Amino acid sequence: MSSKLEQLQALLAPVVEALGYECWGIEFLSQGRHSLLRVYIDHANGVLIDDCEKVSRQISGVLDVEDPISNEYTLEVSSPGMDRPLFTLDQFARNAGEQVKIRLRSPFEGRRNFQGLLRGVEDQDVVVLADDHEYLLPIDLIDKANIVPRFD
């Protein structure tokens, strides 16, 4: 995790949690002069647009005071959705049994993309069954991971 992302996580997660939500994850995409800060929130009763607006107002206030992002940026507050991104080992463990799509920062055993059954976690590795082979993917190598929604 980049130091900017760690700084934003440390600053914003307590704000989200103080409002009664889980800070599911944060993405910071630096795109030249204009960046995107996306904060995912979750709640046992689900997340509505009013929840996102409430959290957005609080986060905006904190960001205005602390000013951790020097250039222009857009703030988005969202629920993780059906294709929820996975950020932490705990989230991978809680979603064992789901189908996942994972992209790595660099190749592991000759490939960067994996799609298969999330088996869980072992130490600092995410265990995925893909193409009839079980892979232990180091969490530090994962660039992006999402649940693959099921429509049964």
C-alpha positions in Angstrom: 0.0 0.0 0.0 1.4 3.4 -0.9 2.2 5.9 1.8 -0.5 8.3 0.4 -3.1 5.5 0.6 -2.0 4.7 4.2 -2.2 8.3 5.2 -5.7 8.6 3.7 -6.8 5.4 5.4 -5.5 6.5 8.8 -7.2 9.9 8.4 -10.6 8.8 6.9 -11.4 5.3 8.4 -12.0 6.7 11.9 -14.4 9.4 10.5 -16.4 6.7 8.6 -16.5 4.4 11.7 -17.5 7.2 14.0 -20.6 7.6 11.8 -21.5 3.9 12.3 -20.2 2.5 9.0 -17.4 0.1 8.1 -14.7 1.7 6.0 -14.5 -1.1 3.5 -11.6 0.4 1.6 -10.1 3.4 -0.1 -8.8 3.9 -3.6 -6.7 6.9 -4.6 -6.1 7.2 -8.3 -3.7 10.0 -9.2 -4.5 11.0 -12.8 -2.1 13.9 -13.6 -3.5 17.2 -12.3 -6.9 15.7 -11.3 -7.2 12.7 -9.0 -10.0 10.5 -7.7 -10.5 9.5 -4.1 -13.0 6.8 -3.7 -14.2 5.7 -0.2 -16.2 2.5 0.1 -18.5 2.2 3.1 -20.5 -0.7 4.3 -23.2 -1.3 6.9 -25.1 -4.4 8.1 -28.4 -2.9 6.9 -26.9 -1.9 3.5 -25.9 1.5 2.2 -28.3 4.0 0.7 -27.5 7.3 -1.2 -28.3 9.2 2.0 -25.6 7.3 3.8 -23.1 8.1 1.1 -24.0 11.8 1.3 -23.7 11.9 5.1 -20.3 10.3 5.0 -19.2 12.5 2.1 -20.0 15.7 4.0 -18.0 14.5 7.0 -15.0 13.4 4.9 -15.0 16.6 2.9 -14.8 18.6 6.1 -11.9 16.6 7.3 -10.1 16.8 4.0 -10.6 20.5 3.8 -9.0 20.9 7.3 -6.2 18.4 6.9 -5.5 19.0 3.2 -3.7 15.7 2.5 -4.1 15.9 -1.3 -2.3 18.9 -2.9 -3.9 18.8 -6.4 -7.5 18.8 -7.5 -9.5 15.7 -6.8 -13.0 14.2 -7.0 -14.3 12.5 -3.9 -16.7 9.6 -4.3 -18.3 7.7 -1.5 -19.9 4.4 -2.5 -21.1 1.1 -1.2 -18.8 -1.8 -2.3 -21.7 -3.2 -4.4 -22.2 -6.8 -5.6 -18.8 -6.9 -7.3 -17.2 -5.6 -4.1 -13.5 -5.0 -4.2 -11.4 -6.8 -1.6 -8.6 -4.9 0.2 -7.6 -6.8 3.4 -6.8 -10.3 4.5 -9.9 -10.1 6.7 -12.1 -9.3 3.8 -10.7 -12.2 1.8 -11.2 -14.5 4.8 -14.8 -13.3 5.2 -15.6 -13.9 1.6 -14.2 -17.5 1.3 -16.4 -19.6 -1.0 -17.0 -16.7 -3.4 -15.8 -16.5 -7.0 -13.1 -13.8 -7.3 -11.2 -12.0 -10.0 -7.7 -10.9 -9.0 -5.1 -8.9 -10.9 -1.5 -8.8 -9.6 1.0 -5.9 -9.7 3.6 -8.3 -11.2 3.5 -11.9 -12.6 3.2 -14.8 -10.1 4.0 -18.2 -11.6 3.9 -16.6 -15.0 0.6 -14.8 -14.8 -1.0 -11.7 -13.5 -4.7 -12.5 -13.7 -6.6 -15.1 -11.8 -10.3 -16.0 -11.6 -11.6 -18.7 -9.4 -12.9 -19.9 -6.1 -11.6 -18.0 -3.1 -10.6 -20.6 -0.5 -9.5 -18.2 2.2 -6.2 -17.0 3.6 -3.0 -18.6 4.9 -0.6 -16.3 6.7 -0.2 -13.3 4.3 -1.4 -15.2 1.2 -4.8 -15.3 -0.4 -5.7 -18.9 -1.5 -7.5 -19.2 -4.8 -8.5 -22.3 -6.8 -8.2 -21.3 -10.5 -7.9 -23.7 -13.5 -7.9 -26.8 -11.2 -4.8 -25.4 -9.4 -4.6 -23.9 -5.9 -2.5 -20.7 -5.8 -1.3 -18.9 -2.7 -1.1 -15.3 -3.8 0.8 -12.9 -1.6 -1.5 -10.1 -0.4 1.3 -7.5 -1.2 1.2 -8.6 -4.9 -2.5 -8.0 -5.3 -3.3 -4.8 -7.3 -7.0 -5.3 -7.6 -9.5 -8.0 -6.4 -13.2 -8.2 -6.8 -16.0 -10.6 -6.0 -17.6 -12.0 -9.2 -21.4 -11.6 -8.6 -23.6 -14.6 -8.9 -27.1 -14.3 -10.4 -28.7 -17.6 -9.5 
